[in-house]
């Protein structure tokens, strides 16, 4: 049997004026509800049963976007989450479950401090000034560019190479003057478009204003921690 509970944030998570105390209260309540769920599983686990529990913490991402990972706001948010993780670990120990527990910590992406005024997208969600028909999927400091006419890829590369905010260029098919192909960065998929560009911070590619952006090629190491 499985049980899930969605406790959504009772506020706009991307409101940059939100007091950090509001976020901290939410995270504390999220852990309270998580420990209540553990209570319902404890008896079975103590007698040899197995259980998988996943706690998703949205606040590192939200506070990272609104204030940036180099901000004191973000640092205080991480400290608050660390406090709650400590509460959870103490609870597992006091309830006799710690020696039956494997605890993993994952993050799905890195975060870089960026300038909210330095988006490389124009008002129509296209690369600023790129004189070719295209669409963009932006994920922070990495952008997937889909050309309407793929045979224009060399012209697109020529334009991008002259932009001060371009850190690296990878293409589906080999093009002179790039950093390589999509295969070289393990993105040889139709979902990755015709061109992938890595963007120098503090520039970034989102449709919204942000002080923190997902890292791309320049922050490829994503930590995973295991406690036994």
Secondary structure by P-SEA (a helix, b strand, c coil): cbbbbbbccccccccccccaaaaaaaaaaaaaaaaaaaaaaaaaaaabbbbbbbbbbaaaaaaaaacccccaaaaaaaaaaaaaaaaaaaaaaaacccccbbbbbbbcbbbbbbbccccccccccccccccccccccccccbbbbbbccccaaaaaaaaaaaccccccccccccccccccccccccccccccccbbbbbccccccccccccbbbbcccccbbbbbbcc
